[in-house]
């Protein structure tokens, strides 16, 4: 089964991005109707940026795309099924605060995507994020929980934290073929491993 | 040296309970609690901070040689009940603590264990540190007033927000939201305008932090900002659409998944049967 899954992953990686995918951000960004000021799309960042994520226990090793907010305020998702995506207007992994990395659970037609096995992560599992300065930031999983998308825990994911943390997000639950949407988000929380423990 | 009972303790514990349970929800069950130490007593030498777990009774040296004005980094802590104690730096753990107090460390919550006040009336407190998101474009800020030279301090930005109008020495305020930006913040004694200092302080949107007022090394006072928690201003709205649906359980294709699901169901059934069998075989004399 693992071999088959690997083949499916490889096949979907080889496929070009399909325009039909609903997660594509609009090509142009207009001011929202409500007048809300949108954050800058390309903030000036001095420090290193995350480039790769490795999760040994579930055989994830993927490039990281920077992500921003779409015009409707939601988070864009990675353009490639087998890339992870980092919320680039938030926290850099390894720095204080909650860094957010998302990935697809599956593709539209070709089986599992980068975070398909995220559901298997257990507290204590390690997650490595490599930044552009060739540093590896090690995180340890604390919790993995499913939330209905209708009650997405924004504060848990993006709210202030005293220390360096990481959130991994993918889809879970049942798939609505009409709206092309899963019912739940699986949210994994992790803490930076180098932080002292008492 | 004696163990001092702190009148404010009951209030502190109540505040902790309130702050870590907003709307009845633990911030992140399964996560650790976080604690840091701070020293805000101008005439007290450096201290060591110890934590003793109620359950295990083991004592851990959490922080050593914490001096006046020091705020340590946070350390992770298994949630639970602890006693926090302070001893003079380098003192043996077998010697009595200067004072001790209770810490109810809830998952996902953060605390600052601090000594504050002049040495003759030294107080120990555990402050709950804010981890709630500020309104968009703002930071949540409290004041820790640890400058003996300003019996009551005014902390305000020129042509900007007033963080505290008259904060007594050895007191702390609650958090309040203020606009993000770099502010020239002046702290001065309400009684003696000659005791004053101005420092540029940058409040970052989405952060929670503390403005700390201290005696400086000469005759005056100083002011600085400490980040308590770092969050994301203007977080993306709502859930994340990270699935195409090709492995969804309801999908007509995806035989590998169906096989897996059947395997799990089969194993679960087998385990249930085995357990039920074991339960039936168990002697009933204990009932």
Interface residues (C-beta under 8 A of the other chain):
Chain A: X1 X4 X5 X21 X22 X23 X39 X69 X72 X73 X74 X75 X77 X81 X87 X89 X90 X91 X95 X96 X97 X98 X100 X102 X103 X104 X105 X106 X107 X108 X109 X110 X111 X112 X113 X115 X116 X123 X142 X143 X145 X147 X149 X152 X154 X155 X156 X157 X158 X159 X160 X161 X162 X163 X169 X170 X171 X174 X175 X177 X180 X181 X182 X185 X189 X191 X195 X196 X197 X198
Chain B: X27 X28 X29 X30 X31 X32 X34 X35 X36 X51 X60 X62 X73 X74 X75 X76 X77 X78 X110 X129 X130 X131 X132 X133 X206 X207 X208 X227 X228 X229 X230 X231 X232 X233 X234 X235 X236 X237 X238 X239 X240 X241 X242 X243 X244 X245 X246 X247 X248 X249 X250 X251 X254 X256 X259 X260
